[in-house]
Amino acid sequence: MPPPPRRMAGAAAARYAAKVDTRKNELITHAGGCHCGRVRFEVDAPADLTVDECNCSICRMTGFLHLIVPKERFRLVRGEDALTTYTFGTHTARHTFCHHCGIKSFYVPRSHPDGFSVNPRCLDDGTIRSMKVVPFDGRRWEESIAGLRERSPAFDF
C-alpha cells in the first residue's frame, strides 16, 4: 500500500490508508470455464487472490485450488447441460465437472455448501494480479475446517 501524501497525518492518513486498502480488495469479474469451452462461468473476486490448496484425496489427485465465494458472486453463463455431478463421503460436496472434457472448474464444497469453490486455474488469463496459495489439511478435515472458515470473511457462520 502506498504511503499517505506528506501533508497528511493522524486520522486523515488512517482514512487514506483504509481507502487504498479497500481498492486493493475491490471485486472484479473473472471469467472462466472448462477445457473444451462448453462450460463458462463468471465469479466476482479481488484481482489479488488468496486460495486454498487442500491435500484431501480428491483435491490432491486433481490439483484443485479453492477460491471460495458466496453463491451470489458466482454465475454459470453456459453449459449446465454439460455438467455431471459426483459425490462421496458425506455427499455434502457436489463435485461438478464437464462430461465432455472432464474438467472440474467449480463445485459446491462441503465447507461452504451455500457457496462455490472455483479453481483459479480455470480462470481466463488477464484478471488475476497475484495469487497467494495457503495450505489446508483436508486429510484432517474435521480438525482443520475452523481455520478455513475463518479465512472466508465473505461468509457468515
ChimeraX commands (.cxc) that place a marker at each C-alpha (Angstrom):
marker #1 position 0.00,0.00,0.00 radius 0.5
marker #1 position 1.47,3.40,-0.91 radius 0.5
marker #1 position 2.19,5.77,1.97 radius 0.5
marker #1 position -0.13,8.74,2.53 radius 0.5
marker #1 position 0.86,12.06,0.96 radius 0.5
marker #1 position 3.42,14.04,3.05 radius 0.5
marker #1 position 0.93,16.67,4.25 radius 0.5
marker #1 position -1.47,14.06,5.61 radius 0.5
marker #1 position -1.25,12.91,9.22 radius 0.5
marker #1 position -3.30,11.33,12.01 radius 0.5
marker #1 position -6.94,10.49,11.24 radius 0.5
marker #1 position -6.67,11.76,7.65 radius 0.5
marker #1 position -3.75,9.42,7.00 radius 0.5
marker #1 position -5.71,6.50,8.50 radius 0.5
marker #1 position -8.73,7.24,6.26 radius 0.5
marker #1 position -6.41,7.41,3.22 radius 0.5
marker #1 position -4.83,4.05,4.11 radius 0.5
marker #1 position -8.28,2.46,4.56 radius 0.5
marker #1 position -9.41,3.79,1.17 radius 0.5
marker #1 position -6.30,2.44,-0.59 radius 0.5
marker #1 position -6.72,-0.92,1.18 radius 0.5
marker #1 position -10.40,-1.06,0.12 radius 0.5
marker #1 position -9.43,-0.58,-3.54 radius 0.5
marker #1 position -7.00,-3.50,-3.25 radius 0.5
marker #1 position -9.85,-5.81,-2.19 radius 0.5
marker #1 position -12.32,-4.41,-4.72 radius 0.5
marker #1 position -14.23,-7.12,-6.55 radius 0.5
marker #1 position -13.80,-7.58,-10.27 radius 0.5
marker #1 position -15.41,-10.10,-12.59 radius 0.5
marker #1 position -13.24,-13.05,-13.59 radius 0.5
marker #1 position -14.44,-15.31,-16.42 radius 0.5
marker #1 position -13.52,-18.96,-16.76 radius 0.5
marker #1 position -14.58,-22.38,-17.87 radius 0.5
marker #1 position -13.66,-25.92,-18.71 radius 0.5
marker #1 position -11.09,-27.12,-21.26 radius 0.5
marker #1 position -13.47,-27.67,-24.17 radius 0.5
marker #1 position -15.34,-24.41,-23.56 radius 0.5
marker #1 position -18.81,-25.88,-23.16 radius 0.5
marker #1 position -18.93,-24.74,-19.51 radius 0.5
marker #1 position -18.43,-21.00,-18.90 radius 0.5
marker #1 position -18.90,-19.02,-15.70 radius 0.5
marker #1 position -18.17,-15.69,-14.06 radius 0.5
marker #1 position -17.05,-15.06,-10.48 radius 0.5
marker #1 position -16.68,-11.77,-8.62 radius 0.5
marker #1 position -13.46,-11.74,-6.57 radius 0.5
marker #1 position -10.47,-9.46,-5.97 radius 0.5
marker #1 position -7.66,-9.26,-8.54 radius 0.5
marker #1 position -5.30,-10.33,-5.73 radius 0.5
marker #1 position -6.48,-13.80,-4.76 radius 0.5
marker #1 position -5.88,-15.90,-1.67 radius 0.5
marker #1 position -6.73,-19.52,-2.44 radius 0.5
marker #1 position -6.54,-22.78,-0.51 radius 0.5
marker #1 position -4.63,-25.88,-1.56 radius 0.5
marker #1 position -6.25,-28.91,0.03 radius 0.5
marker #1 position -4.49,-32.26,0.48 radius 0.5
marker #1 position -7.65,-34.43,0.71 radius 0.5
marker #1 position -7.88,-37.38,-1.65 radius 0.5
marker #1 position -9.83,-35.71,-4.46 radius 0.5
marker #1 position -8.15,-32.28,-4.37 radius 0.5
marker #1 position -4.67,-33.79,-4.20 radius 0.5
marker #1 position -5.37,-36.05,-7.18 radius 0.5
marker #1 position -6.95,-33.32,-9.32 radius 0.5
marker #1 position -4.71,-30.40,-8.32 radius 0.5
marker #1 position -7.74,-28.29,-7.43 radius 0.5
marker #1 position -7.12,-24.91,-5.79 radius 0.5
marker #1 position -10.01,-23.28,-3.92 radius 0.5
marker #1 position -11.31,-19.76,-4.42 radius 0.5
marker #1 position -14.39,-19.95,-2.19 radius 0.5
marker #1 position -17.14,-17.40,-2.84 radius 0.5
marker #1 position -20.78,-16.91,-1.80 radius 0.5
marker #1 position -23.29,-18.15,-4.39 radius 0.5
marker #1 position -24.28,-14.53,-5.17 radius 0.5
marker #1 position -20.80,-13.93,-6.58 radius 0.5
marker #1 position -20.89,-16.91,-8.97 radius 0.5
marker #1 position -22.78,-17.12,-12.28 radius 0.5
marker #1 position -22.96,-20.09,-14.62 radius 0.5
marker #1 position -23.04,-18.47,-18.06 radius 0.5
marker #1 position -23.48,-21.63,-20.12 radius 0.5
marker #1 position -23.04,-25.37,-20.02 radius 0.5
marker #1 position -25.41,-26.59,-17.34 radius 0.5
marker #1 position -26.33,-29.41,-19.71 radius 0.5
marker #1 position -22.63,-30.40,-19.97 radius 0.5
marker #1 position -22.17,-30.82,-16.20 radius 0.5
marker #1 position -22.11,-34.09,-14.30 radius 0.5
marker #1 position -22.08,-34.29,-10.51 radius 0.5
marker #1 position -20.04,-36.64,-8.34 radius 0.5
marker #1 position -20.47,-37.04,-4.57 radius 0.5
marker #1 position -18.79,-39.25,-1.99 radius 0.5
marker #1 position -18.29,-39.49,1.77 radius 0.5
marker #1 position -20.89,-37.21,3.41 radius 0.5
marker #1 position -22.39,-36.35,-0.02 radius 0.5
marker #1 position -22.46,-32.67,1.01 radius 0.5
marker #1 position -19.90,-31.56,-1.56 radius 0.5
marker #1 position -21.29,-31.55,-5.10 radius 0.5
marker #1 position -18.31,-32.04,-7.42 radius 0.5
marker #1 position -19.40,-30.86,-10.87 radius 0.5
marker #1 position -17.35,-31.46,-13.97 radius 0.5
marker #1 position -17.79,-31.22,-17.72 radius 0.5
marker #1 position -18.75,-34.65,-19.01 radius 0.5
marker #1 position -17.10,-33.82,-22.37 radius 0.5
marker #1 position -13.57,-32.84,-21.28 radius 0.5
marker #1 position -13.60,-33.96,-17.62 radius 0.5
marker #1 position -12.53,-30.64,-16.11 radius 0.5
marker #1 position -13.87,-29.62,-12.69 radius 0.5
marker #1 position -13.68,-25.83,-12.82 radius 0.5
marker #1 position -16.01,-25.24,-9.85 radius 0.5
marker #1 position -18.14,-27.13,-7.35 radius 0.5
marker #1 position -20.21,-26.76,-4.18 radius 0.5
marker #1 position -17.80,-27.50,-1.31 radius 0.5
marker #1 position -18.58,-29.33,1.90 radius 0.5
marker #1 position -17.03,-26.48,3.88 radius 0.5
marker #1 position -19.35,-23.86,2.33 radius 0.5
marker #1 position -22.44,-25.65,0.94 radius 0.5
marker #1 position -24.12,-22.27,0.41 radius 0.5
marker #1 position -21.35,-21.12,-1.93 radius 0.5
marker #1 position -18.98,-22.24,-4.65 radius 0.5
marker #1 position -15.33,-23.19,-4.83 radius 0.5
marker #1 position -13.80,-22.07,-8.12 radius 0.5
marker #1 position -10.49,-23.41,-9.37 radius 0.5
marker #1 position -8.47,-20.29,-10.26 radius 0.5
marker #1 position -6.51,-22.47,-12.69 radius 0.5
marker #1 position -9.68,-22.46,-14.80 radius 0.5
marker #1 position -9.97,-18.65,-14.93 radius 0.5
marker #1 position -9.14,-16.85,-18.17 radius 0.5
marker #1 position -5.81,-15.02,-18.36 radius 0.5
marker #1 position -5.67,-11.32,-17.66 radius 0.5
marker #1 position -7.66,-10.62,-14.50 radius 0.5
marker #1 position -5.58,-12.21,-11.72 radius 0.5
marker #1 position -2.94,-9.76,-10.48 radius 0.5
marker #1 position -1.50,-12.07,-7.81 radius 0.5
marker #1 position -2.34,-15.35,-6.13 radius 0.5
marker #1 position -1.31,-16.46,-2.65 radius 0.5
marker #1 position -1.73,-20.20,-2.03 radius 0.5
marker #1 position -2.49,-21.27,1.56 radius 0.5
marker #1 position -2.24,-24.96,2.55 radius 0.5
marker #1 position -5.34,-26.61,4.03 radius 0.5
marker #1 position -5.12,-30.01,5.76 radius 0.5
marker #1 position -8.12,-31.69,4.17 radius 0.5
marker #1 position -6.85,-35.11,5.25 radius 0.5
marker #1 position -7.75,-33.97,8.77 radius 0.5
marker #1 position -10.88,-32.07,7.66 radius 0.5
marker #1 position -12.72,-32.08,11.00 radius 0.5
marker #1 position -9.72,-30.66,12.86 radius 0.5
marker #1 position -8.89,-28.08,10.14 radius 0.5
marker #1 position -12.24,-26.69,8.98 radius 0.5
marker #1 position -12.45,-23.89,11.58 radius 0.5
marker #1 position -9.29,-22.29,10.16 radius 0.5
marker #1 position -10.64,-22.41,6.61 radius 0.5
marker #1 position -13.90,-20.82,7.67 radius 0.5
marker #1 position -12.02,-18.04,9.47 radius 0.5
marker #1 position -10.21,-17.24,6.20 radius 0.5
marker #1 position -13.52,-16.91,4.33 radius 0.5
marker #1 position -14.74,-13.48,5.51 radius 0.5
marker #1 position -17.42,-13.30,2.82 radius 0.5
marker #1 position -19.41,-15.91,4.73 radius 0.5
marker #1 position -21.35,-15.56,7.96 radius 0.5
marker #1 position -21.01,-18.59,10.24 radius 0.5
marker link #1:1,2 radius 0.2
marker link #1:2,3 radius 0.2
marker link #1:3,4 radius 0.2
marker link #1:4,5 radius 0.2
marker link #1:5,6 radius 0.2
marker link #1:6,7 radius 0.2
marker link #1:7,8 radius 0.2
marker link #1:8,9 radius 0.2
marker link #1:9,10 radius 0.2
marker link #1:10,11 radius 0.2
marker link #1:11,12 radius 0.2
marker link #1:12,13 radius 0.2
marker link #1:13,14 radius 0.2
marker link #1:14,15 radius 0.2
marker link #1:15,16 radius 0.2
marker link #1:16,17 radius 0.2
marker link #1:17,18 radius 0.2
marker link #1:18,19 radius 0.2
marker link #1:19,20 radius 0.2
marker link #1:20,21 radius 0.2
marker link #1:21,22 radius 0.2
marker link #1:22,23 radius 0.2
marker link #1:23,24 radius 0.2
marker link #1:24,25 radius 0.2
marker link #1:25,26 radius 0.2
marker link #1:26,27 radius 0.2
marker link #1:27,28 radius 0.2
marker link #1:28,29 radius 0.2
marker link #1:29,30 radius 0.2
marker link #1:30,31 radius 0.2
marker link #1:31,32 radius 0.2
marker link #1:32,33 radius 0.2
marker link #1:33,34 radius 0.2
marker link #1:34,35 radius 0.2
marker link #1:35,36 radius 0.2
marker link #1:36,37 radius 0.2
marker link #1:37,38 radius 0.2
marker link #1:38,39 radius 0.2
marker link #1:39,40 radius 0.2
marker link #1:40,41 radius 0.2
marker link #1:41,42 radius 0.2
marker link #1:42,43 radius 0.2
marker link #1:43,44 radius 0.2
marker link #1:44,45 radius 0.2
marker link #1:45,46 radius 0.2
marker link #1:46,47 radius 0.2
marker link #1:47,48 radius 0.2
marker link #1:48,49 radius 0.2
marker link #1:49,50 radius 0.2
marker link #1:50,51 radius 0.2
marker link #1:51,52 radius 0.2
marker link #1:52,53 radius 0.2
marker link #1:53,54 radius 0.2
marker link #1:54,55 radius 0.2
marker link #1:55,56 radius 0.2
marker link #1:56,57 radius 0.2
marker link #1:57,58 radius 0.2
marker link #1:58,59 radius 0.2
marker link #1:59,60 radius 0.2
marker link #1:60,61 radius 0.2
marker link #1:61,62 radius 0.2
marker link #1:62,63 radius 0.2
marker link #1:63,64 radius 0.2
marker link #1:64,65 radius 0.2
marker link #1:65,66 radius 0.2
marker link #1:66,67 radius 0.2
marker link #1:67,68 radius 0.2
marker link #1:68,69 radius 0.2
marker link #1:69,70 radius 0.2
marker link #1:70,71 radius 0.2
marker link #1:71,72 radius 0.2
marker link #1:72,73 radius 0.2
marker link #1:73,74 radius 0.2
marker link #1:74,75 radius 0.2
marker link #1:75,76 radius 0.2
marker link #1:76,77 radius 0.2
marker link #1:77,78 radius 0.2
marker link #1:78,79 radius 0.2
marker link #1:79,80 radius 0.2
marker link #1:80,81 radius 0.2
marker link #1:81,82 radius 0.2
marker link #1:82,83 radius 0.2
marker link #1:83,84 radius 0.2
marker link #1:84,85 radius 0.2
marker link #1:85,86 radius 0.2
marker link #1:86,87 radius 0.2
marker link #1:87,88 radius 0.2
marker link #1:88,89 radius 0.2
marker link #1:89,90 radius 0.2
marker link #1:90,91 radius 0.2
marker link #1:91,92 radius 0.2
marker link #1:92,93 radius 0.2
marker link #1:93,94 radius 0.2
marker link #1:94,95 radius 0.2
marker link #1:95,96 radius 0.2
marker link #1:96,97 radius 0.2
marker link #1:97,98 radius 0.2
marker link #1:98,99 radius 0.2
marker link #1:99,100 radius 0.2
marker link #1:100,101 radius 0.2
marker link #1:101,102 radius 0.2
marker link #1:102,103 radius 0.2
marker link #1:103,104 radius 0.2
marker link #1:104,105 radius 0.2
marker link #1:105,106 radius 0.2
marker link #1:106,107 radius 0.2
marker link #1:107,108 radius 0.2
marker link #1:108,109 radius 0.2
marker link #1:109,110 radius 0.2
marker link #1:110,111 radius 0.2
marker link #1:111,112 radius 0.2
marker link #1:112,113 radius 0.2
marker link #1:113,114 radius 0.2
marker link #1:114,115 radius 0.2
marker link #1:115,116 radius 0.2
marker link #1:116,117 radius 0.2
marker link #1:117,118 radius 0.2
marker link #1:118,119 radius 0.2
marker link #1:119,120 radius 0.2
marker link #1:120,121 radius 0.2
marker link #1:121,122 radius 0.2
marker link #1:122,123 radius 0.2
marker link #1:123,124 radius 0.2
marker link #1:124,125 radius 0.2
marker link #1:125,126 radius 0.2
marker link #1:126,127 radius 0.2
marker link #1:127,128 radius 0.2
marker link #1:128,129 radius 0.2
marker link #1:129,130 radius 0.2
marker link #1:130,131 radius 0.2
marker link #1:131,132 radius 0.2
marker link #1:132,133 radius 0.2
marker link #1:133,134 radius 0.2
marker link #1:134,135 radius 0.2
marker link #1:135,136 radius 0.2
marker link #1:136,137 radius 0.2
marker link #1:137,138 radius 0.2
marker link #1:138,139 radius 0.2
marker link #1:139,140 radius 0.2
marker link #1:140,141 radius 0.2
marker link #1:141,142 radius 0.2
marker link #1:142,143 radius 0.2
marker link #1:143,144 radius 0.2
marker link #1:144,145 radius 0.2
marker link #1:145,146 radius 0.2
marker link #1:146,147 radius 0.2
marker link #1:147,148 radius 0.2
marker link #1:148,149 radius 0.2
marker link #1:149,150 radius 0.2
marker link #1:150,151 radius 0.2
marker link #1:151,152 radius 0.2
marker link #1:152,153 radius 0.2
marker link #1:153,154 radius 0.2
marker link #1:154,155 radius 0.2
marker link #1:155,156 radius 0.2
marker link #1:156,157 radius 0.2
view
